[in-house]
Amino acid sequence: MEEINRFIKSFNAKIFFLRRSLKKTSSCVFITYLAIFDISVLLSHGINLARFSETAVFECSLYFFTDLSTFCANWVLVIITIERCVVVYSPFYAKRLCT
């Protein structure tokens, strides 16, 4: 039940950030990627919990996809943090650097 709740929240965040006024900012792009990776992590965990198949190839590829999605989501968070630090420490330079 918790994963369904997180899936709905990630999907709503993706829809919210795709508005016209927010679509052109780099933060919106990164948060959209983060929502996509979070949704893929939640779906792969849900499939893993349901255990649709017991074949080793499917299990290995599912674990790989889960780890890859988690890895990408973590790096997107790092990029968002770096962008926010640049905006806070040098706001006039951030417009050139972060767009």
OpenMM code with the backbone's topology and positions (N, CA, C; nanometers):
from openmm import Vec3, app, unit

residues = "MET GLU GLU ILE ASN ARG PHE ILE LYS SER PHE ASN ALA LYS ILE PHE PHE LEU ARG ARG SER LEU LYS LYS THR SER SER CYS VAL PHE ILE THR TYR LEU ALA ILE PHE ASP ILE SER VAL LEU LEU SER HIS GLY ILE ASN LEU ALA ARG PHE SER GLU THR ALA VAL PHE GLU CYS SER LEU TYR PHE PHE THR ASP LEU SER THR PHE CYS ALA ASN TRP VAL LEU VAL ILE ILE THR ILE GLU ARG CYS VAL VAL VAL TYR SER PRO PHE TYR ALA LYS ARG LEU CYS THR".split()
positions = [
    Vec3(0.0817, -0.1186, 0.0000),
    Vec3(0.0000, 0.0000, 0.0000),
    Vec3(0.0869, 0.1261, 0.0000),
    Vec3(0.1987, 0.1177, 0.0695),
    Vec3(0.2894, 0.2330, 0.0762),
    Vec3(0.3465, 0.2658, -0.0612),
    Vec3(0.3775, 0.1621, -0.1397),
    Vec3(0.4332, 0.1862, -0.2732),
    Vec3(0.3311, 0.2492, -0.3661),
    Vec3(0.2054, 0.2123, -0.3518),
    Vec3(0.1014, 0.2731, -0.4351),
    Vec3(0.0878, 0.4208, -0.4018),
    Vec3(0.0950, 0.4536, -0.2739),
    Vec3(0.0877, 0.5929, -0.2310),
    Vec3(0.2051, 0.6732, -0.2864),
    Vec3(0.3252, 0.6178, -0.2810),
    Vec3(0.4432, 0.6864, -0.3353),
    Vec3(0.4342, 0.7015, -0.4866),
    Vec3(0.3810, 0.5999, -0.5530),
    Vec3(0.3645, 0.6062, -0.6982),
    Vec3(0.2706, 0.7200, -0.7361),
    Vec3(0.1605, 0.7326, -0.6658),
    Vec3(0.0643, 0.8397, -0.6945),
    Vec3(0.1268, 0.9762, -0.6692),
    Vec3(0.2034, 0.9895, -0.5620),
    Vec3(0.2686, 1.1178, -0.5327),
    Vec3(0.3720, 1.1532, -0.6389),
    Vec3(0.4497, 1.0569, -0.6837),
    Vec3(0.5496, 1.0843, -0.7875),
    Vec3(0.4837, 1.1211, -0.9190),
    Vec3(0.3761, 1.0532, -0.9516),
    Vec3(0.3049, 1.0834, -1.0754),
    Vec3(0.2422, 1.2227, -1.0695),
    Vec3(0.1858, 1.2597, -0.9549),
    Vec3(0.1288, 1.3937, -0.9392),
    Vec3(0.2363, 1.5014, -0.9461),
    Vec3(0.3528, 1.4747, -0.8899),
    Vec3(0.4626, 1.5713, -0.8982),
    Vec3(0.5067, 1.5899, -1.0421),
    Vec3(0.5105, 1.4816, -1.1177),
    Vec3(0.5481, 1.4910, -1.2587),
    Vec3(0.4480, 1.5758, -1.3357),
    Vec3(0.3203, 1.5563, -1.3107),
    Vec3(0.2178, 1.6357, -1.3789),
    Vec3(0.2269, 1.7821, -1.3377),
    Vec3(0.2504, 1.8085, -1.2094),
    Vec3(0.2584, 1.9456, -1.1601),
    Vec3(0.3743, 2.0217, -1.2229),
    Vec3(0.4879, 1.9572, -1.2363),
    Vec3(0.6052, 2.0265, -1.2879),
    Vec3(0.6073, 2.0383, -1.4394),
    Vec3(0.5130, 1.9789, -1.5073),
    Vec3(0.5079, 1.9926, -1.6525),
    Vec3(0.4154, 2.1059, -1.6974),
    Vec3(0.3803, 2.1955, -1.6067),
    Vec3(0.3027, 2.3131, -1.6452),
    Vec3(0.3876, 2.4032, -1.7331),
    Vec3(0.3213, 2.4902, -1.8061),
    Vec3(0.3944, 2.5762, -1.8996),
    Vec3(0.4893, 2.6721, -1.8291),
    Vec3(0.4475, 2.7269, -1.7157),
    Vec3(0.5320, 2.8253, -1.6482),
    Vec3(0.6570, 2.7623, -1.5877),
    Vec3(0.6498, 2.6373, -1.5495),
    Vec3(0.7639, 2.5714, -1.4859),
    Vec3(0.8449, 2.4853, -1.5815),
    Vec3(0.7934, 2.4620, -1.7006),
    Vec3(0.8557, 2.3668, -1.7924),
    Vec3(0.9939, 2.4101, -1.8394),
    Vec3(1.0209, 2.5399, -1.8436),
    Vec3(1.1454, 2.5889, -1.9018),
    Vec3(1.2605, 2.5995, -1.8019),
    Vec3(1.2365, 2.5746, -1.6760),
    Vec3(1.3441, 2.5861, -1.5781),
    Vec3(1.4219, 2.4552, -1.5694),
    Vec3(1.5497, 2.4669, -1.5374),
    Vec3(1.6321, 2.3462, -1.5260),
    Vec3(1.5922, 2.2635, -1.4045),
    Vec3(1.5469, 2.3289, -1.2993),
    Vec3(1.5014, 2.2544, -1.1816),
    Vec3(1.3826, 2.1661, -1.2152),
    Vec3(1.2949, 2.2167, -1.2982),
    Vec3(1.1781, 2.1378, -1.3391),
    Vec3(1.2205, 2.0145, -1.4179),
    Vec3(1.3179, 2.0304, -1.5036),
    Vec3(1.3665, 1.9165, -1.5823),
    Vec3(1.4261, 1.8103, -1.4903),
    Vec3(1.5078, 1.8532, -1.3944),
    Vec3(1.5693, 1.7574, -1.3029),
    Vec3(1.4651, 1.6896, -1.2144),
    Vec3(1.3673, 1.7646, -1.1668),
    Vec3(1.2643, 1.7058, -1.0814),
    Vec3(1.1762, 1.6106, -1.1618),
    Vec3(1.1543, 1.6415, -1.2888),
    Vec3(1.0789, 1.5498, -1.3742),
    Vec3(1.1553, 1.4189, -1.3925),
    Vec3(1.2861, 1.4282, -1.4173),
    Vec3(1.3672, 1.3064, -1.4271),
    Vec3(1.3647, 1.2284, -1.2958),
    Vec3(1.3711, 1.3002, -1.1848),
    Vec3(1.3671, 1.2340, -1.0550),
    Vec3(1.2347, 1.1611, -1.0350),
    Vec3(1.1245, 1.2229, -1.0755),
    Vec3(0.9937, 1.1573, -1.0637),
    Vec3(0.9874, 1.0328, -1.1513),
    Vec3(1.0433, 1.0406, -1.2714),
    Vec3(1.0432, 0.9242, -1.3608),
    Vec3(1.1259, 0.8103, -1.3018),
    Vec3(1.2439, 0.8423, -1.2491),
    Vec3(1.3270, 0.7377, -1.1895),
    Vec3(1.2628, 0.6813, -1.0633),
    Vec3(1.1971, 0.7667, -0.9832),
    Vec3(1.1292, 0.7164, -0.8641),
    Vec3(1.0149, 0.6226, -0.9004),
    Vec3(0.9401, 0.6585, -1.0035),
    Vec3(0.8313, 0.5714, -1.0475),
    Vec3(0.8866, 0.4374, -1.0957),
    Vec3(0.9975, 0.4404, -1.1687),
    Vec3(1.0548, 0.3139, -1.2172),
    Vec3(1.1081, 0.2288, -1.1021),
    Vec3(1.1647, 0.2923, -0.9993),
    Vec3(1.2107, 0.2162, -0.8823),
    Vec3(1.0920, 0.1522, -0.8113),
    Vec3(0.9854, 0.2292, -0.7929),
    Vec3(0.8688, 0.1748, -0.7238),
    Vec3(0.8033, 0.0616, -0.8023),
    Vec3(0.7945, 0.0771, -0.9337),
    Vec3(0.7355, -0.0296, -1.0148),
    Vec3(0.8210, -0.1562, -1.0122),
    Vec3(0.9517, -0.1406, -1.0197),
    Vec3(1.0377, -0.2592, -1.0178),
    Vec3(1.0354, -0.3272, -0.8811),
    Vec3(1.0257, -0.2488, -0.7733),
    Vec3(1.0113, -0.3108, -0.6411),
    Vec3(0.8773, -0.3827, -0.6286),
    Vec3(0.7730, -0.3230, -0.6857),
    Vec3(0.6423, -0.3881, -0.6820),
    Vec3(0.6416, -0.5190, -0.7582),
    Vec3(0.7065, -0.5211, -0.8737),
    Vec3(0.7162, -0.6454, -0.9508),
    Vec3(0.7986, -0.7483, -0.8747),
    Vec3(0.9034, -0.7017, -0.8080),
    Vec3(0.9872, -0.7930, -0.7307),
    Vec3(0.9093, -0.8530, -0.6137),
    Vec3(0.8249, -0.7725, -0.5507),
    Vec3(0.7456, -0.8245, -0.4395),
    Vec3(0.6384, -0.9220, -0.4864),
    Vec3(0.5843, -0.8997, -0.6060),
    Vec3(0.4799, -0.9879, -0.6579),
    Vec3(0.5368, -1.1214, -0.7049),
    Vec3(0.6643, -1.1245, -0.7420),
    Vec3(0.7320, -1.2468, -0.7874),
    Vec3(0.6561, -1.3139, -0.9013),
    Vec3(0.6476, -1.2419, -1.0119),
    Vec3(0.5788, -1.2954, -1.1283),
    Vec3(0.6520, -1.4149, -1.1880),
    Vec3(0.7823, -1.4128, -1.1815),
    Vec3(0.8590, -1.5189, -1.2457),
    Vec3(0.9724, -1.5611, -1.1541),
    Vec3(1.0088, -1.6843, -1.1637),
    Vec3(1.1186, -1.7372, -1.0837),
    Vec3(1.2429, -1.7640, -1.1674),
    Vec3(1.2446, -1.7182, -1.2914),
    Vec3(1.3617, -1.7427, -1.3751),
    Vec3(1.4750, -1.6509, -1.3332),
    Vec3(1.5947, -1.7017, -1.3438),
    Vec3(1.7121, -1.6269, -1.2990),
    Vec3(1.7399, -1.5063, -1.3880),
    Vec3(1.7150, -1.5199, -1.5166),
    Vec3(1.7417, -1.4085, -1.6082),
    Vec3(1.6500, -1.2912, -1.5767),
    Vec3(1.5233, -1.3193, -1.5528),
    Vec3(1.4282, -1.2132, -1.5202),
    Vec3(1.4636, -1.1476, -1.3879),
    Vec3(1.4982, -1.2283, -1.2878),
    Vec3(1.5344, -1.1744, -1.1566),
    Vec3(1.6592, -1.0869, -1.1650),
    Vec3(1.7596, -1.1322, -1.2389),
    Vec3(1.8831, -1.0543, -1.2518),
    Vec3(1.8593, -0.9238, -1.3258),
    Vec3(1.7824, -0.9293, -1.4319),
    Vec3(1.7556, -0.8060, -1.5063),
    Vec3(1.6681, -0.7112, -1.4254),
    Vec3(1.5781, -0.7642, -1.3435),
    Vec3(1.4954, -0.6789, -1.2580),
    Vec3(1.5796, -0.6113, -1.1507),
    Vec3(1.6710, -0.6860, -1.0895),
    Vec3(1.7606, -0.6263, -0.9907),
    Vec3(1.8510, -0.5212, -1.0556),
    Vec3(1.8985, -0.5493, -1.1755),
    Vec3(1.9816, -0.4521, -1.2463),
    Vec3(1.9030, -0.3245, -1.2749),
    Vec3(1.7798, -0.3386, -1.3231),
    Vec3(1.6969, -0.2223, -1.3530),
    Vec3(1.6657, -0.1420, -1.2265),
    Vec3(1.6403, -0.2110, -1.1159),
    Vec3(1.6144, -0.1426, -0.9890),
    Vec3(1.7376, -0.0661, -0.9432),
    Vec3(1.8531, -0.1299, -0.9482),
    Vec3(1.9769, -0.0633, -0.9070),
    Vec3(2.0120, 0.0529, -0.9991),
    Vec3(1.9923, 0.0355, -1.1287),
    Vec3(2.0202, 0.1433, -1.2237),
    Vec3(1.9285, 0.2631, -1.1999),
    Vec3(1.8014, 0.2378, -1.1765),
    Vec3(1.7073, 0.3468, -1.1502),
    Vec3(1.7409, 0.4186, -1.0201),
    Vec3(1.7773, 0.3432, -0.9181),
    Vec3(1.8162, 0.4039, -0.7908),
    Vec3(1.9429, 0.4863, -0.8067),
    Vec3(2.0399, 0.4336, -0.8798),
    Vec3(2.1648, 0.5047, -0.9053),
    Vec3(2.1392, 0.6366, -0.9781),
    Vec3(2.0570, 0.6319, -1.0827),
    Vec3(2.0265, 0.7536, -1.1593),
    Vec3(1.9497, 0.8544, -1.0748),
    Vec3(1.8562, 0.8068, -0.9927),
    Vec3(1.7804, 0.8975, -0.9059),
    Vec3(1.8723, 0.9661, -0.8056),
    Vec3(1.9688, 0.8934, -0.7526),
    Vec3(2.0634, 0.9539, -0.6583),
    Vec3(2.1483, 1.0605, -0.7256),
    Vec3(2.1938, 1.0349, -0.8481),
    Vec3(2.2750, 1.1344, -0.9171),
    Vec3(2.1936, 1.2560, -0.9592),
    Vec3(2.0670, 1.2365, -0.9888),
    Vec3(1.9814, 1.3521, -1.0172),
    Vec3(1.9676, 1.4380, -0.8918),
    Vec3(1.9567, 1.3742, -0.7754),
    Vec3(1.9524, 1.4508, -0.6503),
    Vec3(2.0816, 1.5285, -0.6274),
    Vec3(2.1942, 1.4692, -0.6606),
    Vec3(2.3221, 1.5397, -0.6477),
    Vec3(2.3258, 1.6611, -0.7399),
    Vec3(2.2789, 1.6452, -0.8627),
    Vec3(2.2775, 1.7565, -0.9581),
    Vec3(2.1851, 1.8676, -0.9100),
    Vec3(2.0692, 1.8312, -0.8558),
    Vec3(1.9773, 1.9321, -0.8023),
    Vec3(2.0422, 2.0068, -0.6871),
    Vec3(2.1125, 1.9356, -0.6006),
    Vec3(2.1794, 1.9992, -0.4870),
    Vec3(2.2882, 2.0945, -0.5332),
    Vec3(2.3668, 2.0547, -0.6310),
    Vec3(2.4716, 2.1431, -0.6839),
    Vec3(2.4103, 2.2667, -0.7472),
    Vec3(2.3032, 2.2478, -0.8218),
    Vec3(2.2372, 2.3627, -0.8842),
    Vec3(2.1828, 2.4590, -0.7792),
    Vec3(2.1232, 2.4078, -0.6745),
    Vec3(2.0697, 2.4932, -0.5681),
    Vec3(2.1828, 2.5661, -0.4956),
    Vec3(2.2961, 2.5006, -0.4752),
    Vec3(2.4105, 2.5672, -0.4113),
    Vec3(2.4621, 2.6815, -0.4969),
    Vec3(2.4684, 2.6601, -0.6272),
    Vec3(2.5133, 2.7668, -0.7174),
    Vec3(2.4161, 2.8836, -0.7127),
    Vec3(2.2873, 2.8545, -0.7100),
    Vec3(2.1870, 2.9611, -0.7065),
    Vec3(2.1951, 3.0395, -0.5766),
    Vec3(2.2218, 2.9731, -0.4656),
    Vec3(2.2280, 3.0424, -0.3368),
    Vec3(2.3555, 3.1243, -0.3239),
    Vec3(2.4690, 3.0679, -0.3646),
    Vec3(2.5956, 3.1365, -0.3427),
    Vec3(2.6266, 3.2441, -0.4463),
    Vec3(2.5831, 3.2278, -0.5668),
    Vec3(2.6056, 3.3318, -0.6679),
    Vec3(2.4829, 3.3422, -0.7584),
    Vec3(2.3815, 3.4144, -0.7137),
    Vec3(2.2554, 3.4176, -0.7882),
    Vec3(2.2656, 3.4841, -0.9251),
    Vec3(2.3550, 3.5806, -0.9421),
    Vec3(2.3669, 3.6476, -1.0715),
    Vec3(2.4391, 3.5594, -1.1741),
    Vec3(2.5304, 3.4779, -1.1282),
    Vec3(2.6035, 3.3870, -1.2154),
    Vec3(2.5211, 3.2618, -1.2470),
    Vec3(2.4247, 3.2316, -1.1617),
    Vec3(2.3465, 3.1089, -1.1767),
    Vec3(2.2593, 3.1105, -1.3011),
    Vec3(2.2121, 3.2265, -1.3407),
    Vec3(2.1257, 3.2332, -1.4594),
    Vec3(2.2014, 3.1873, -1.5838),
    Vec3(2.3282, 3.2250, -1.5944),
    Vec3(2.4097, 3.1817, -1.7086),
    Vec3(2.4501, 3.0359, -1.6971),
    Vec3(2.4809, 2.9929, -1.5773),
    Vec3(2.5368, 2.8597, -1.5575),
    Vec3(2.4314, 2.7487, -1.5579),
    Vec3(2.3157, 2.7739, -1.5057),
    Vec3(2.2173, 2.6678, -1.4815),
    Vec3(2.1058, 2.6592, -1.5844),
    Vec3(2.1138, 2.7314, -1.6933),
    Vec3(2.0065, 2.7198, -1.7930),
    Vec3(2.0598, 2.6637, -1.9226),
] * unit.nanometer
topology = app.Topology()
chain = topology.addChain("A")
for resn in residues:
    res = topology.addResidue(resn, chain)
    for name in ("N", "CA", "C"):
        topology.addAtom(name, app.Element.getBySymbol(name[0]), res)
